[in-house]
Amino acid sequence: MSKLYIVPTPIGNLEDMTFRAIKVLKVADLILAEDTRTSGKLLKHFEITTPMQSHHMHNEHKMIDRVIQKLRGGETIAMISDAGTPAISDPGFLLTRACVEQKIIVECLPGATAFVPALVNSGLPNDKFVFEGFLPVKKGRQTRLKILAEESRTMIFYESPHKLVKTLGNFVAYFGAERHVSVSRELSKLYEETIRGTAEEVTQHFENKPPKGEIVIIVAGKK
């Protein structure tokens, strides 16, 4: 029976790849990859020779019907992103939804995703939390920040290095300088670090030491 597998890949350390993920990628008829160049290195490392096809945010709308046809034809397809779990701030949702609507089996393997270790590392309450991903760049950003200023659950954000200081400054302005924040970067990699403190303290830290790498921000909810 045809099936779409959602396969998480390491966010940094290749040893975080699961045995099951390797097996699925080896037996699949096709792998949909966000960036075939990035994924090509991963597949080569694990000696996976399954054919790849590009599937990213710029072409996924056009790809869906074609992929559904392949699945209906009996093929087994695996989807991977550049790092972590597809559909979490990465392509994957649209195809998954289409498969569900077409009653095609979808199976997501457990595995790496950046926000879980960042949340646990933060030391902030993790019994209840809300995942916000990337904030709007321009339109709707202030409105979203005003709404989140009243959020009582721990909040999780993704951010790029060159926008981190600006976003932390927004948190100072909208959430207050004393709101507790934790910033994790380069998770599972050689230079992994987590900086914790008030929004003001963490902002000052990264103003003095510009960050590099993939970043997850954890923000305490309003008390």
Buried (B, 14 or more C-beta within 10 A) or exposed (E): EBBBBBBBBBBBEEEBBBEEBBEBBBEBBBBBBBBBEBBEEBBEEEEBEBEBBBBBEEEBEEBBEEBBEBBEEEBBBBBBBBBBBBBBBBBBEBBBEBBEEEEBEBEBBEBBBBBBBBBEBBEBBBEEBBBBEEBEEEEEEEEBBEEBBEBEBBBBBBBEBEBBBEBBBBBBEBBEEEBBBBBBBBBBBEEBEBBBBBBBBBBBBBEEEEBEBBBBBBBBBBE
